[in-house]
Amino acid sequence: MFVSAVTALLGKEKLSGFLRFIVLSFSFICIIIAGLIVLVVVVPGSRADL
């Protein structure tokens, strides 16, 4: 999530044109991956019965 936030800020503030699109797309992919990781960790919950 940190990588996504940093690249989004960089893309919005410092870049323009096609490079901005690439950086913001990378940021979006990073936030999707982070969300999936959180989903995998949170949804199963604690497994005290193991």
Predicted model as a PDB file, atoms N, CA, C, CB and O in Angstrom, pLDDT in the B-factor column:
MODEL        1                                                                  
ATOM      1  N   MET A   1       0.822  -1.190   0.000  1.00 87.00           N  
ATOM      2  CA  MET A   1       0.000   0.000   0.000  1.00 87.00           C  
ATOM      3  C   MET A   1       0.870   1.258   0.000  1.00 87.00           C  
ATOM      4  CB  MET A   1      -0.937  -0.005   1.206  1.00 87.00           C  
ATOM      5  O   MET A   1       0.524   2.271  -0.608  1.00 87.00           O  
ATOM      6  N   PHE A   2       2.000   1.170   0.693  1.00 91.00           N  
ATOM      7  CA  PHE A   2       2.913   2.311   0.722  1.00 91.00           C  
ATOM      8  C   PHE A   2       3.443   2.616  -0.670  1.00 91.00           C  
ATOM      9  CB  PHE A   2       4.075   2.045   1.682  1.00 91.00           C  
ATOM     10  O   PHE A   2       3.513   3.778  -1.069  1.00 91.00           O  
ATOM     11  N   VAL A   3       3.816   1.581  -1.409  1.00 90.00           N  
ATOM     12  CA  VAL A   3       4.320   1.771  -2.771  1.00 90.00           C  
ATOM     13  C   VAL A   3       3.244   2.416  -3.640  1.00 90.00           C  
ATOM     14  CB  VAL A   3       4.772   0.420  -3.384  1.00 90.00           C  
ATOM     15  O   VAL A   3       3.534   3.304  -4.442  1.00 90.00           O  
ATOM     16  N   SER A   4       2.024   1.973  -3.480  1.00 91.00           N  
ATOM     17  CA  SER A   4       0.921   2.541  -4.252  1.00 91.00           C  
ATOM     18  C   SER A   4       0.718   4.019  -3.934  1.00 91.00           C  
ATOM     19  CB  SER A   4      -0.365   1.768  -3.979  1.00 91.00           C  
ATOM     20  O   SER A   4       0.522   4.832  -4.838  1.00 91.00           O  
ATOM     21  N   ALA A   5       0.766   4.360  -2.662  1.00 92.00           N  
ATOM     22  CA  ALA A   5       0.570   5.759  -2.265  1.00 92.00           C  
ATOM     23  C   ALA A   5       1.685   6.650  -2.800  1.00 92.00           C  
ATOM     24  CB  ALA A   5       0.498   5.876  -0.738  1.00 92.00           C  
ATOM     25  O   ALA A   5       1.423   7.747  -3.293  1.00 92.00           O  
ATOM     26  N   VAL A   6       2.921   6.186  -2.707  1.00 92.00           N  
ATOM     27  CA  VAL A   6       4.057   6.990  -3.167  1.00 92.00           C  
ATOM     28  C   VAL A   6       4.007   7.170  -4.680  1.00 92.00           C  
ATOM     29  CB  VAL A   6       5.389   6.335  -2.753  1.00 92.00           C  
ATOM     30  O   VAL A   6       4.227   8.274  -5.178  1.00 92.00           O  
ATOM     31  N   THR A   7       3.723   6.103  -5.411  1.00 90.00           N  
ATOM     32  CA  THR A   7       3.678   6.236  -6.871  1.00 90.00           C  
ATOM     33  C   THR A   7       2.490   7.071  -7.326  1.00 90.00           C  
ATOM     34  CB  THR A   7       3.619   4.861  -7.523  1.00 90.00           C  
ATOM     35  O   THR A   7       2.586   7.779  -8.329  1.00 90.00           O  
ATOM     36  N   ALA A   8       1.371   7.001  -6.609  1.00 91.00           N  
ATOM     37  CA  ALA A   8       0.222   7.841  -6.964  1.00 91.00           C  
ATOM     38  C   ALA A   8       0.556   9.315  -6.758  1.00 91.00           C  
ATOM     39  CB  ALA A   8      -1.017   7.451  -6.126  1.00 91.00           C  
ATOM     40  O   ALA A   8       0.232  10.147  -7.605  1.00 91.00           O  
ATOM     41  N   LEU A   9       1.194   9.641  -5.650  1.00 92.00           N  
ATOM     42  CA  LEU A   9       1.587  11.031  -5.411  1.00 92.00           C  
ATOM     43  C   LEU A   9       2.597  11.508  -6.449  1.00 92.00           C  
ATOM     44  CB  LEU A   9       2.171  11.184  -4.006  1.00 92.00           C  
ATOM     45  O   LEU A   9       2.500  12.628  -6.951  1.00 92.00           O  
ATOM     46  N   LEU A  10       3.556  10.660  -6.763  1.00 90.00           N  
ATOM     47  CA  LEU A  10       4.555  11.008  -7.769  1.00 90.00           C  
ATOM     48  C   LEU A  10       3.891  11.234  -9.124  1.00 90.00           C  
ATOM     49  CB  LEU A  10       5.624   9.905  -7.876  1.00 90.00           C  
ATOM     50  O   LEU A  10       4.192  12.208  -9.814  1.00 90.00           O  
ATOM     51  N   GLY A  11       2.991  10.333  -9.499  1.00 89.00           N  
ATOM     52  CA  GLY A  11       2.320  10.454 -10.795  1.00 89.00           C  
ATOM     53  C   GLY A  11       1.438  11.683 -10.888  1.00 89.00           C  
ATOM     54  O   GLY A  11       1.385  12.332 -11.933  1.00 89.00           O  
ATOM     55  N   LYS A  12       0.751  12.008  -9.818  1.00 89.00           N  
ATOM     56  CA  LYS A  12      -0.156  13.154  -9.840  1.00 89.00           C  
ATOM     57  C   LYS A  12       0.584  14.486  -9.820  1.00 89.00           C  
ATOM     58  CB  LYS A  12      -1.102  13.084  -8.665  1.00 89.00           C  
ATOM     59  O   LYS A  12       0.193  15.426 -10.513  1.00 89.00           O  
ATOM     60  N   GLU A  13       1.641  14.568  -9.037  1.00 89.00           N  
ATOM     61  CA  GLU A  13       2.309  15.853  -8.801  1.00 89.00           C  
ATOM     62  C   GLU A  13       3.435  16.163  -9.790  1.00 89.00           C  
ATOM     63  CB  GLU A  13       2.862  15.875  -7.412  1.00 89.00           C  
ATOM     64  O   GLU A  13       3.583  17.310 -10.212  1.00 89.00           O  
ATOM     65  N   LYS A  14       4.218  15.168 -10.159  1.00 87.00           N  
ATOM     66  CA  LYS A  14       5.466  15.440 -10.885  1.00 87.00           C  
ATOM     67  C   LYS A  14       5.453  15.061 -12.355  1.00 87.00           C  
ATOM     68  CB  LYS A  14       6.574  14.725 -10.229  1.00 87.00           C  
ATOM     69  O   LYS A  14       6.238  15.607 -13.131  1.00 87.00           O  
ATOM     70  N   LEU A  15       4.591  14.148 -12.758  1.00 85.00           N  
ATOM     71  CA  LEU A  15       4.682  13.612 -14.111  1.00 85.00           C  
ATOM     72  C   LEU A  15       3.518  14.076 -14.971  1.00 85.00           C  
ATOM     73  CB  LEU A  15       4.729  12.092 -14.076  1.00 85.00           C  
ATOM     74  O   LEU A  15       2.508  14.572 -14.471  1.00 85.00           O  
ATOM     75  N   SER A  16       3.686  13.902 -16.279  1.00 87.00           N  
ATOM     76  CA  SER A  16       2.610  14.229 -17.209  1.00 87.00           C  
ATOM     77  C   SER A  16       2.707  13.310 -18.416  1.00 87.00           C  
ATOM     78  CB  SER A  16       2.675  15.721 -17.643  1.00 87.00           C  
ATOM     79  O   SER A  16       3.735  12.678 -18.656  1.00 87.00           O  
ATOM     80  N   GLY A  17       1.636  13.250 -19.157  1.00 89.00           N  
ATOM     81  CA  GLY A  17       1.627  12.483 -20.397  1.00 89.00           C  
ATOM     82  C   GLY A  17       1.564  10.991 -20.182  1.00 89.00           C  
ATOM     83  O   GLY A  17       0.939  10.505 -19.240  1.00 89.00           O  
ATOM     84  N   PHE A  18       2.222  10.272 -21.073  1.00 92.00           N  
ATOM     85  CA  PHE A  18       2.182   8.811 -21.071  1.00 92.00           C  
ATOM     86  C   PHE A  18       2.852   8.228 -19.840  1.00 92.00           C  
ATOM     87  CB  PHE A  18       2.846   8.267 -22.319  1.00 92.00           C  
ATOM     88  O   PHE A  18       2.391   7.219 -19.306  1.00 92.00           O  
ATOM     89  N   LEU A  19       3.936   8.850 -19.378  1.00 92.00           N  
ATOM     90  CA  LEU A  19       4.630   8.360 -18.186  1.00 92.00           C  
ATOM     91  C   LEU A  19       3.721   8.440 -16.966  1.00 92.00           C  
ATOM     92  CB  LEU A  19       5.918   9.163 -17.940  1.00 92.00           C  
ATOM     93  O   LEU A  19       3.759   7.561 -16.105  1.00 92.00           O  
ATOM     94  N   ARG A  20       2.911   9.478 -16.889  1.00 92.00           N  
ATOM     95  CA  ARG A  20       1.942   9.607 -15.793  1.00 92.00           C  
ATOM     96  C   ARG A  20       0.950   8.450 -15.826  1.00 92.00           C  
ATOM     97  CB  ARG A  20       1.193  10.958 -15.880  1.00 92.00           C  
ATOM     98  O   ARG A  20       0.625   7.877 -14.786  1.00 92.00           O  
ATOM     99  N   PHE A  21       0.472   8.109 -17.007  1.00 92.00           N  
ATOM    100  CA  PHE A  21      -0.459   6.997 -17.158  1.00 92.00           C  
ATOM    101  C   PHE A  21       0.166   5.687 -16.689  1.00 92.00           C  
ATOM    102  CB  PHE A  21      -0.908   6.874 -18.613  1.00 92.00           C  
ATOM    103  O   PHE A  21      -0.480   4.902 -15.994  1.00 92.00           O  
ATOM    104  N   ILE A  22       1.414   5.452 -17.064  1.00 93.00           N  
ATOM    105  CA  ILE A  22       2.109   4.222 -16.675  1.00 93.00           C  
ATOM    106  C   ILE A  22       2.265   4.145 -15.161  1.00 93.00           C  
ATOM    107  CB  ILE A  22       3.486   4.142 -17.354  1.00 93.00           C  
ATOM    108  O   ILE A  22       1.992   3.108 -14.558  1.00 93.00           O  
ATOM    109  N   VAL A  23       2.706   5.243 -14.547  1.00 92.00           N  
ATOM    110  CA  VAL A  23       2.934   5.257 -13.096  1.00 92.00           C  
ATOM    111  C   VAL A  23       1.619   5.090 -12.338  1.00 92.00           C  
ATOM    112  CB  VAL A  23       3.626   6.568 -12.670  1.00 92.00           C  
ATOM    113  O   VAL A  23       1.568   4.353 -11.353  1.00 92.00           O  
ATOM    114  N   LEU A  24       0.567   5.755 -12.777  1.00 92.00           N  
ATOM    115  CA  LEU A  24      -0.720   5.623 -12.099  1.00 92.00           C  
ATOM    116  C   LEU A  24      -1.326   4.236 -12.312  1.00 92.00           C  
ATOM    117  CB  LEU A  24      -1.689   6.698 -12.592  1.00 92.00           C  
ATOM    118  O   LEU A  24      -2.018   3.725 -11.430  1.00 92.00           O  
ATOM    119  N   SER A  25      -1.079   3.630 -13.452  1.00 93.00           N  
ATOM    120  CA  SER A  25      -1.531   2.255 -13.675  1.00 93.00           C  
ATOM    121  C   SER A  25      -0.798   1.288 -12.745  1.00 93.00           C  
ATOM    122  CB  SER A  25      -1.312   1.847 -15.147  1.00 93.00           C  
ATOM    123  O   SER A  25      -1.404   0.375 -12.185  1.00 93.00           O  
ATOM    124  N   PHE A  26       0.498   1.494 -12.587  1.00 94.00           N  
ATOM    125  CA  PHE A  26       1.285   0.686 -11.653  1.00 94.00           C  
ATOM    126  C   PHE A  26       0.758   0.863 -10.232  1.00 94.00           C  
ATOM    127  CB  PHE A  26       2.783   1.069 -11.724  1.00 94.00           C  
ATOM    128  O   PHE A  26       0.656  -0.108  -9.483  1.00 94.00           O  
ATOM    129  N   SER A  27       0.425   2.084  -9.860  1.00 94.00           N  
ATOM    130  CA  SER A  27      -0.124   2.360  -8.536  1.00 94.00           C  
ATOM    131  C   SER A  27      -1.447   1.629  -8.339  1.00 94.00           C  
ATOM    132  CB  SER A  27      -0.314   3.868  -8.337  1.00 94.00           C  
ATOM    133  O   SER A  27      -1.689   1.058  -7.276  1.00 94.00           O  
ATOM    134  N   PHE A  28      -2.291   1.646  -9.341  1.00 95.00           N  
ATOM    135  CA  PHE A  28      -3.577   0.958  -9.262  1.00 95.00           C  
ATOM    136  C   PHE A  28      -3.388  -0.546  -9.101  1.00 95.00           C  
ATOM    137  CB  PHE A  28      -4.413   1.252 -10.507  1.00 95.00           C  
ATOM    138  O   PHE A  28      -4.082  -1.178  -8.304  1.00 95.00           O  
ATOM    139  N   ILE A  29      -2.462  -1.115  -9.846  1.00 95.00           N  
ATOM    140  CA  ILE A  29      -2.185  -2.548  -9.734  1.00 95.00           C  
ATOM    141  C   ILE A  29      -1.666  -2.886  -8.338  1.00 95.00           C  
ATOM    142  CB  ILE A  29      -1.163  -2.989 -10.804  1.00 95.00           C  
ATOM    143  O   ILE A  29      -2.041  -3.910  -7.765  1.00 95.00           O  
ATOM    144  N   CYS A  30      -0.808  -2.031  -7.792  1.00 93.00           N  
ATOM    145  CA  CYS A  30      -0.288  -2.259  -6.441  1.00 93.00           C  
ATOM    146  C   CYS A  30      -1.406  -2.233  -5.405  1.00 93.00           C  
ATOM    147  CB  CYS A  30       0.770  -1.208  -6.094  1.00 93.00           C  
ATOM    148  O   CYS A  30      -1.407  -3.056  -4.489  1.00 93.00           O  
ATOM    149  N   ILE A  31      -2.343  -1.323  -5.525  1.00 94.00           N  
ATOM    150  CA  ILE A  31      -3.417  -1.243  -4.536  1.00 94.00           C  
ATOM    151  C   ILE A  31      -4.366  -2.427  -4.675  1.00 94.00           C  
ATOM    152  CB  ILE A  31      -4.190   0.078  -4.685  1.00 94.00           C  
ATOM    153  O   ILE A  31      -4.925  -2.883  -3.677  1.00 94.00           O  
ATOM    154  N   ILE A  32      -4.560  -2.930  -5.880  1.00 96.00           N  
ATOM    155  CA  ILE A  32      -5.382  -4.129  -6.075  1.00 96.00           C  
ATOM    156  C   ILE A  32      -4.711  -5.331  -5.419  1.00 96.00           C  
ATOM    157  CB  ILE A  32      -5.617  -4.399  -7.586  1.00 96.00           C  
ATOM    158  O   ILE A  32      -5.375  -6.108  -4.733  1.00 96.00           O  
ATOM    159  N   ILE A  33      -3.407  -5.493  -5.619  1.00 95.00           N  
ATOM    160  CA  ILE A  33      -2.668  -6.607  -5.011  1.00 95.00           C  
ATOM    161  C   ILE A  33      -2.704  -6.501  -3.490  1.00 95.00           C  
ATOM    162  CB  ILE A  33      -1.206  -6.629  -5.511  1.00 95.00           C  
ATOM    163  O   ILE A  33      -2.899  -7.505  -2.804  1.00 95.00           O  
ATOM    164  N   ALA A  34      -2.516  -5.301  -2.961  1.00 93.00           N  
ATOM    165  CA  ALA A  34      -2.569  -5.105  -1.508  1.00 93.00           C  
ATOM    166  C   ALA A  34      -3.957  -5.449  -0.974  1.00 93.00           C  
ATOM    167  CB  ALA A  34      -2.202  -3.650  -1.141  1.00 93.00           C  
ATOM    168  O   ALA A  34      -4.075  -6.062   0.087  1.00 93.00           O  
ATOM    169  N   GLY A  35      -4.995  -5.066  -1.688  1.00 92.00           N  
ATOM    170  CA  GLY A  35      -6.352  -5.396  -1.271  1.00 92.00           C  
ATOM    171  C   GLY A  35      -6.603  -6.895  -1.263  1.00 92.00           C  
ATOM    172  O   GLY A  35      -7.268  -7.410  -0.364  1.00 92.00           O  
ATOM    173  N   LEU A  36      -6.078  -7.596  -2.256  1.00 94.00           N  
ATOM    174  CA  LEU A  36      -6.232  -9.046  -2.294  1.00 94.00           C  
ATOM    175  C   LEU A  36      -5.485  -9.718  -1.139  1.00 94.00           C  
ATOM    176  CB  LEU A  36      -5.731  -9.595  -3.631  1.00 94.00           C  
ATOM    177  O   LEU A  36      -5.977 -10.684  -0.556  1.00 94.00           O  
ATOM    178  N   ILE A  37      -4.310  -9.208  -0.815  1.00 92.00           N  
ATOM    179  CA  ILE A  37      -3.556  -9.755   0.317  1.00 92.00           C  
ATOM    180  C   ILE A  37      -4.319  -9.531   1.613  1.00 92.00           C  
ATOM    181  CB  ILE A  37      -2.153  -9.114   0.403  1.00 92.00           C  
ATOM    182  O   ILE A  37      -4.409 -10.438   2.440  1.00 92.00           O  
ATOM    183  N   VAL A  38      -4.861  -8.349   1.800  1.00 90.00           N  
ATOM    184  CA  VAL A  38      -5.658  -8.067   3.001  1.00 90.00           C  
ATOM    185  C   VAL A  38      -6.877  -8.981   3.037  1.00 90.00           C  
ATOM    186  CB  VAL A  38      -6.098  -6.576   3.039  1.00 90.00           C  
ATOM    187  O   VAL A  38      -7.227  -9.498   4.098  1.00 90.00           O  
ATOM    188  N   LEU A  39      -7.518  -9.184   1.912  1.00 89.00           N  
ATOM    189  CA  LEU A  39      -8.685 -10.056   1.837  1.00 89.00           C  
ATOM    190  C   LEU A  39      -8.329 -11.486   2.242  1.00 89.00           C  
ATOM    191  CB  LEU A  39      -9.273 -10.039   0.421  1.00 89.00           C  
ATOM    192  O   LEU A  39      -9.080 -12.124   2.980  1.00 89.00           O  
ATOM    193  N   VAL A  40      -7.210 -11.984   1.774  1.00 88.00           N  
ATOM    194  CA  VAL A  40      -6.781 -13.342   2.102  1.00 88.00           C  
ATOM    195  C   VAL A  40      -6.467 -13.467   3.592  1.00 88.00           C  
ATOM    196  CB  VAL A  40      -5.551 -13.733   1.265  1.00 88.00           C  
ATOM    197  O   VAL A  40      -6.713 -14.517   4.186  1.00 88.00           O  
ATOM    198  N   VAL A  41      -5.935 -12.426   4.193  1.00 87.00           N  
ATOM    199  CA  VAL A  41      -5.572 -12.482   5.605  1.00 87.00           C  
ATOM    200  C   VAL A  41      -6.789 -12.285   6.501  1.00 87.00           C  
ATOM    201  CB  VAL A  41      -4.516 -11.430   5.921  1.00 87.00           C  
ATOM    202  O   VAL A  41      -6.911 -12.970   7.517  1.00 87.00           O  
ATOM    203  N   VAL A  42      -7.683 -11.379   6.160  1.00 84.00           N  
ATOM    204  CA  VAL A  42      -8.785 -11.005   7.050  1.00 84.00           C  
ATOM    205  C   VAL A  42      -9.972 -11.954   6.953  1.00 84.00           C  
ATOM    206  CB  VAL A  42      -9.240  -9.601   6.739  1.00 84.00           C  
ATOM    207  O   VAL A  42     -10.553 -12.312   7.977  1.00 84.00           O  
ATOM    208  N   VAL A  43     -10.343 -12.368   5.749  1.00 80.00           N  
ATOM    209  CA  VAL A  43     -11.560 -13.170   5.575  1.00 80.00           C  
ATOM    210  C   VAL A  43     -11.508 -14.498   6.336  1.00 80.00           C  
ATOM    211  CB  VAL A  43     -11.789 -13.442   4.099  1.00 80.00           C  
ATOM    212  O   VAL A  43     -12.494 -14.847   6.986  1.00 80.00           O  
ATOM    213  N   PRO A  44     -10.421 -15.245   6.287  1.00 80.00           N  
ATOM    214  CA  PRO A  44     -10.417 -16.506   7.046  1.00 80.00           C  
ATOM    215  C   PRO A  44     -10.510 -16.287   8.569  1.00 80.00           C  
ATOM    216  CB  PRO A  44      -9.148 -17.295   6.722  1.00 80.00           C  
ATOM    217  O   PRO A  44     -11.011 -17.156   9.283  1.00 80.00           O  
ATOM    218  N   GLY A  45     -10.047 -15.166   9.055  1.00 77.00           N  
ATOM    219  CA  GLY A  45     -10.115 -14.901  10.488  1.00 77.00           C  
ATOM    220  C   GLY A  45      -9.148 -15.755  11.267  1.00 77.00           C  
ATOM    221  O   GLY A  45      -8.245 -16.371  10.701  1.00 77.00           O  
ATOM    222  N   SER A  46      -9.342 -15.787  12.562  1.00 68.00           N  
ATOM    223  CA  SER A  46      -8.464 -16.611  13.391  1.00 68.00           C  
ATOM    224  C   SER A  46      -8.957 -18.044  13.358  1.00 68.00           C  
ATOM    225  CB  SER A  46      -8.409 -16.082  14.850  1.00 68.00           C  
ATOM    226  O   SER A  46     -10.160 -18.304  13.370  1.00 68.00           O  
ATOM    227  N   ARG A  47      -8.038 -18.944  13.318  1.00 69.00           N  
ATOM    228  CA  ARG A  47      -8.358 -20.371  13.246  1.00 69.00           C  
ATOM    229  C   ARG A  47      -7.933 -21.034  14.550  1.00 69.00           C  
ATOM    230  CB  ARG A  47      -7.656 -21.049  12.023  1.00 69.00           C  
ATOM    231  O   ARG A  47      -6.916 -21.726  14.594  1.00 69.00           O  
ATOM    232  N   ALA A  48      -8.700 -20.829  15.601  1.00 56.00           N  
ATOM    233  CA  ALA A  48      -8.358 -21.377  16.901  1.00 56.00           C  
ATOM    234  C   ALA A  48      -8.555 -22.888  16.959  1.00 56.00           C  
ATOM    235  CB  ALA A  48      -9.183 -20.710  17.972  1.00 56.00           C  
ATOM    236  O   ALA A  48      -8.028 -23.541  17.859  1.00 56.00           O  
ATOM    237  N   ASP A  49      -9.302 -23.449  16.021  1.00 57.00           N  
ATOM    238  CA  ASP A  49      -9.596 -24.876  16.051  1.00 57.00           C  
ATOM    239  C   ASP A  49      -8.516 -25.730  15.392  1.00 57.00           C  
ATOM    240  CB  ASP A  49     -10.911 -25.132  15.379  1.00 57.00           C  
ATOM    241  O   ASP A  49      -8.694 -26.941  15.265  1.00 57.00           O  
ATOM    242  N   LEU A  50      -7.406 -25.136  14.972  1.00 54.00           N  
ATOM    243  CA  LEU A  50      -6.352 -25.917  14.309  1.00 54.00           C  
ATOM    244  C   LEU A  50      -5.566 -26.745  15.260  1.00 54.00           C  
ATOM    245  CB  LEU A  50      -5.425 -25.024  13.568  1.00 54.00           C  
ATOM    246  O   LEU A  50      -4.647 -27.454  14.849  1.00 54.00           O  
TER     247      LEU A  50                                                      
ENDMDL                                                                          
END                                                                             
